[in-house]
């Protein structure tokens, strides 16, 4: 007879308010309280939910024979962050087929292309920043990433539309963990962006303008789903946004790169080699809050660690907590880039952008792109410009999702560094 064990229960009819009030620490706080890496609660309208953290939890969570994404993401997240019928909500053969499309866009050459575009846009921006008394780095980088993402993807974007599209793209991920005005702003932004990109896709299909075959716009416009048909224009627009939005969201990570340079000046002084830059970026991704957790549903009944997982149960994997788990990371609350030196890669213990492998699992196909853009921004901030940092509120919330330095990193007297 299979061994069964009652896991700790976080009592309450619906603990969604507690989750929102504790943010990134909701799951790990309770795991520490109960002395277990798994507990039961009720969330999202009183649904029974299992919350898990740690490497073993990640291994089982990303086992597609046990969990599915269809029907897991809350509707408010689909209405803002992902979009309806997006790759993040798919499973099985359909997910694998759609994933191949995204992976085909992330070749080494194409990664080099977007890094080159981004660096060029940043260098041009420095000339403008030199004429300003101060800039807000997060806002400026959001615009640079919007321009870079559109250029790289083959999407026409006029200079007069940059601010509007940057604000709309930022609203998509800023609304992911929000209620009230931020959520409604995100929904309005998604409607506007999908309408814009649907017309762009229709223009491509109607031959109104040429677009290079290697670009995301071309590949998504002419992609054939498992039924052998091109995607519905709205679904195609959703997936095109799933290229643009994550690229623009790197602005959050870049803000934390800048914050880490300010908070850990000794570490900044040790940045000498390409490997040093890589280690620094990886530690930023581990240390600072970005994605709080991932969501799935149980595919079929199974028993794991003595607990019955019932078909349809909601399950949350603690991403932030796993990246700070004391059994995985020595002194996890310390910022130590050297911890990644000679560290053996493991697809389940370091999961800032999902776990498992890229082709079969739900690890973000744009992870490599994120790392390269972050490395480029680190090099630009440390080697290609000088600036002053005025007094400001550099703290960040563990409740607001996504979190950001409160001041958004204000820089003064920006100057291009003379070679």
C-alpha positions in Angstrom: 0.0 0.0 0.0 1.4 3.4 -1.0 2.5 5.6 1.9 0.3 8.7 2.4 1.0 11.7 4.6 -1.0 14.8 5.4 1.0 17.9 4.4 0.7 21.2 6.4 -2.4 23.2 5.7 -2.5 27.0 5.6 -6.0 27.4 7.0 -8.5 29.9 5.5 -11.3 30.0 3.0 -9.2 32.0 0.6 -5.6 33.1 1.3 -5.2 35.2 -1.8 -5.1 38.4 0.2 -2.3 37.0 2.4 -0.4 36.0 -0.8 -0.7 39.5 -2.2 0.3 41.1 1.1 3.4 38.9 1.4 4.3 38.8 -2.3 7.5 37.0 -3.2 7.9 35.6 0.4 4.4 34.1 0.8 5.4 30.5 0.0 8.8 30.5 1.5 7.5 32.1 4.8 5.1 29.2 5.2 7.6 26.5 4.2 9.9 27.8 6.9 7.0 28.0 9.4 5.9 24.4 8.8 9.4 23.0 8.3 8.4 21.5 4.9 8.9 22.4 1.3 5.2 21.8 0.5 1.9 22.9 2.0 -1.8 23.1 1.1 -3.7 26.4 0.9 -6.7 27.9 -0.8 -6.2 30.6 -3.5 -8.0 32.4 -6.4 -11.5 32.2 -5.2 -11.0 29.4 -2.7 -9.5 26.8 -4.9 -7.4 24.1 -3.2 -3.7 24.7 -4.1 -0.4 23.0 -3.3 2.6 25.3 -2.9 6.1 23.9 -3.3 9.7 25.0 -3.3 13.1 23.6 -3.9 15.0 21.5 -6.4 12.9 18.3 -6.0 9.7 20.3 -6.3 10.9 21.9 -9.5 11.8 18.4 -11.0 8.3 17.1 -10.4 6.6 20.4 -11.4 8.3 20.4 -14.8 7.3 16.8 -15.5 4.7 17.2 -18.2 3.4 13.7 -17.5 2.2 15.0 -14.2 1.4 18.7 -14.7 -0.3 20.8 -17.4 -0.5 24.5 -18.1 -3.8 24.6 -19.8 -6.4 26.2 -17.5 -3.7 27.0 -14.9 -2.9 30.7 -15.4 -5.5 33.0 -13.8 -7.7 34.8 -16.3 -6.3 38.2 -15.2 -2.8 37.0 -16.0 -3.9 35.8 -19.5 -5.6 39.2 -20.0 -2.4 41.1 -19.4 0.9 39.1 -19.3 0.4 36.1 -21.6 -2.6 36.7 -23.8 -5.2 34.1 -24.7 -4.1 30.8 -26.4 -0.5 31.7 -25.8 2.4 29.2 -25.7 2.5 29.5 -21.9 -1.0 28.0 -21.7 -0.3 25.0 -24.0 0.8 21.4 -23.4 2.0 18.3 -25.2 2.5 18.1 -28.9 1.0 21.6 -29.6 3.3 23.2 -27.0 6.4 21.4 -28.4 5.5 22.5 -31.9 5.0 26.1 -30.9 8.1 26.0 -28.8 10.1 25.0 -31.8 9.1 28.3 -33.5 10.4 30.3 -30.5 13.6 28.4 -30.3 14.2 28.8 -34.0 14.4 32.6 -33.4 17.1 32.3 -30.7 20.1 31.2 -32.9 23.5 32.4 -31.9 23.6 34.8 -34.9 20.2 36.3 -34.0 21.3 36.8 -30.4 24.3 38.6 -31.6 22.1 40.7 -33.9 19.9 42.0 -31.1 22.8 42.7 -28.7 24.4 44.8 -31.5 21.1 46.7 -32.1 20.7 47.3 -28.3 24.3 48.5 -27.8 23.9 50.9 -30.8 20.7 52.3 -29.5 22.2 52.8 -26.0 25.2 54.6 -27.4 22.9 57.0 -29.4 20.9 57.5 -26.2 24.0 58.6 -24.2 24.3 61.5 -26.6 20.8 62.6 -25.6 21.3 61.9 -21.9 24.4 64.2 -21.9 22.1 67.1 -22.7 19.8 66.3 -19.7 20.4 67.1 -16.1 19.2 63.7 -15.0 17.6 60.5 -16.4 15.5 57.7 -15.0 17.3 54.6 -16.1 14.3 52.2 -16.0 12.2 54.5 -18.3 15.0 55.1 -20.7 16.0 51.4 -21.0 12.3 50.5 -21.5 12.3 52.7 -24.6 15.6 51.4 -25.8 14.4 47.8 -25.5 11.2 48.6 -27.3 13.1 50.1 -30.2 15.6 47.2 -30.2 12.9 44.5 -30.0 10.9 45.9 -32.9 14.0 46.4 -35.1 15.1 42.9 -34.4 11.7 41.4 -34.9 11.1 43.3 -38.2 8.2 45.3 -36.8 7.9 48.9 -38.2 8.0 51.5 -35.4 8.1 55.2 -36.0 10.0 57.5 -33.6 6.8 59.3 -32.7 5.2 56.0 -31.5 8.2 54.8 -29.3 6.9 56.3 -26.0 3.4 55.0 -26.5 4.4 51.4 -27.4 7.1 51.3 -24.7 4.5 52.4 -22.1 2.0 49.8 -23.4 4.5 46.9 -23.4 5.7 47.9 -19.9 2.1 47.8 -18.7 1.7 44.2 -19.7 4.3 42.8 -17.3 3.7 45.6 -14.7 0.1 44.4 -14.4 0.9 40.7 -13.9 0.6 40.8 -10.1 -1.6 43.8 -9.8 -5.2 44.6 -9.0 -7.1 47.9 -9.7 -5.8 50.6 -12.0 -2.5 48.8 -12.9 -4.5 45.7 -14.0 -6.9 47.7 -16.1 -4.0 49.6 -17.6 -2.5 46.3 -18.6 -5.7 45.0 -20.2 -6.1 48.2 -22.2 -2.5 48.0 -23.3 -3.0 44.4 -24.4 -6.0 45.3 -26.5 -4.2 48.2 -28.2 -1.0 46.2 -28.8 -2.9 43.1 -30.2 -4.9 45.4 -32.5 -1.7 47.1 -33.8 0.2 43.8 -34.4 -2.8 42.1 -36.0 -2.8 44.8 -38.6 1.0 44.5 -39.1 0.6 40.7 -39.5 -2.2 41.2 -42.1 0.0 43.6 -44.0 2.7 41.0 -44.2 0.3 38.3 -45.3 -1.1 40.7 -47.9 2.3 41.6 -49.2 2.1 45.2 -48.3 5.7 45.3 -47.2 8.7 43.0 -47.2 10.2 41.6 -44.0 13.3 39.5 -43.7 12.7 35.8 -43.3 14.8 35.4 -40.2 12.7 37.9 -38.2 10.0 37.0 -35.7 7.4 38.9 -37.6 7.9 36.9 -40.8 8.2 33.5 -38.9 5.1 34.1 -36.8 3.1 35.5 -39.7 3.7 32.4 -41.8 4.0 29.8 -39.1 1.7 26.8 -39.5 0.3 25.3 -36.3 -0.2 21.5 -35.8 -3.4 21.7 -37.9 -1.3 22.8 -40.9 -2.9 26.3 -41.0 -1.4 29.7 -40.3 -2.4 31.1 -36.9 -5.4 33.2 -36.4 -4.2 36.9 -36.7 -5.1 37.5 -33.0 -3.2 34.4 -31.8 -0.3 35.4 -34.0 -0.3 38.9 -32.5 -0.4 37.3 -29.0 2.8 35.3 -29.8 4.5 38.2 -31.4 3.9 40.0 -28.1 5.4 37.0 -26.4 8.6 38.0 -28.2 8.4 41.8 -27.6 7.1 41.8 -24.0 9.9 39.6 -22.4 12.5 41.6 -24.2 11.2 44.9 -22.8 10.8 43.3 -19.4 14.6 42.9 -19.3 14.4 46.6 -18.2 13.5 45.2 -14.7 16.7 43.1 -14.6 18.8 46.0 -15.9 17.5 48.2 -13.1 18.7 45.6 -10.7 22.0 45.3 -12.5 22.5 49.1 -11.9 21.3 48.7 -8.3 23.8 45.9 -7.6 26.6 48.0 -9.0 25.6 50.7 -6.4 25.0 48.3 -3.5 28.1 46.2 -4.0 30.9 48.5 -5.2 33.6 45.9 -4.2 32.1 43.4 -6.6 31.9 46.1 -9.3 35.6 46.6 -9.0 36.3 43.0 -9.7 34.6 43.0 -13.1 37.5 42.3 -15.4 36.8 39.4 -17.7 33.9 38.1 -19.8 33.4 35.4 -17.2 33.1 38.0 -14.4 30.3 39.8 -16.3 28.5 36.5 -16.7 28.8 35.6 -13.0 27.5 39.0 -12.0 24.5 38.8 -14.3 23.6 35.3 -13.1 23.8 36.4 -9.5 21.5 39.4 -10.2 19.0 36.9 -11.7 19.2 34.7 -8.6 19.3 37.4 -5.9 16.8 40.0 -6.9 13.0 39.4 -7.2 11.5 38.9 -10.7 9.1 36.1 -11.3 7.5 35.0 -7.9 6.1 31.6 -8.9 4.9 29.4 -11.7 1.4 27.8 -11.9 0.2 24.5 -13.2 -2.6 21.9 -12.7 -2.3 18.3 -11.9 -2.8 16.2 -15.1 -3.8 12.9 -13.4 -3.9 11.6 -9.9 -0.4 10.7 -8.5 1.4 10.3 -5.2 4.6 12.2 -4.5 6.4 12.4 -1.1 3.4 10.8 0.5 0.9 13.4 -0.7 -2.0 12.7 -3.1 -2.0 15.1 -6.0 -5.5 15.0 -7.4 -6.4 15.7 -11.1 -7.1 19.4 -11.6 -5.5 20.6 -8.4 -3.8 24.0 -8.7 0.0 23.9 -7.9 2.4 26.8 -7.4 6.1 26.4 -7.7 8.1 29.0 -5.6 10.6 30.5 -8.1 12.0 33.2 -5.8 12.2 30.8 -2.9 13.9 28.1 -4.9 16.5 30.6 -6.0 17.1 31.4 -2.3 16.7 27.9 -0.9 19.3 27.3 1.9 19.7 23.6 0.9 20.8 24.7 -2.6 22.6 28.0 -2.0 25.2 28.8 0.7 24.3 32.1 2.4 21.5 32.7 -0.1 20.8 36.2 1.2 24.3 37.4 0.3 25.1 38.8 -3.2 28.1 36.6 -4.3 28.6 36.3 -8.0 31.6 33.9 -7.5 29.1 31.2 -6.4 28.5 30.6 -10.1 32.1 30.0 -10.9 32.6 26.4 -12.0 29.1 25.6 -10.9 27.6 22.6 -12.5 24.5 23.4 -14.5 21.2 22.0 -13.1 17.9 22.8 -14.9 16.0 22.5 -11.6 17.9 24.4 -8.8 18.3 27.8 -10.6 15.0 28.7 -12.2 14.6 32.5 -12.6 13.0 31.9 -16.0 11.5 28.5 -15.5 13.0 25.0 -15.2 13.6 21.9 -17.2 15.1 22.1 -20.7 14.2 24.5 -23.5 12.9 22.1 -26.1 10.7 19.8 -24.1 9.9 21.8 -20.9 8.7 25.2 -20.0 12.0 27.0 -19.5 11.8 30.4 -21.2 13.3 30.2 -24.8 14.5 33.8 -24.4 16.7 33.1 -21.4 19.9 33.3 -23.4 18.7 36.5 -25.0 18.0 37.9 -21.5 21.5 37.1 -20.3 23.2 38.6 -23.3 21.2 41.8 -23.0 22.0 42.1 -19.3 25.7 41.5 -19.9 25.7 44.2 -22.6 24.0 46.7 -20.2 26.5 45.8 -17.5 29.4 46.5 -19.8 27.8 49.8 -21.0 27.2 51.0 -17.4 30.7 50.1 -16.2 32.9 50.8 -19.2 31.2 53.2 -21.6 29.7 56.0 -19.5 30.2 58.0 -16.4 27.4 59.3 -14.2 26.6 60.5 -10.7 23.9 59.0 -8.4 21.9 61.6 -6.5 20.2 60.7 -3.1 17.1 58.6 -3.9 15.1 55.7 -2.6 16.8 52.6 -3.9 14.8 50.2 -1.8 12.5 47.7 -3.5 9.3 46.0 -2.4 9.0 42.3 -1.8 5.2 42.7 -2.1 4.9 44.6 -5.4 5.1 42.2 -8.3 7.1 42.8 -10.4 9.4 44.5 -7.9 11.6 47.5 -8.9 13.9 50.0 -7.1 11.4 52.6 -6.0 13.4 55.5 -7.6 13.7 53.5 -10.9 17.4 54.5 -10.7 18.0 58.2 -11.3 21.4 59.1 -12.8 22.8 62.6 -13.2 25.4 64.2 -15.4 25.7 61.3 -17.7 28.8 61.4 -19.9 30.2 59.1 -22.6 33.5 57.8 -21.3 36.4 58.9 -23.5 38.4 56.1 -24.9 
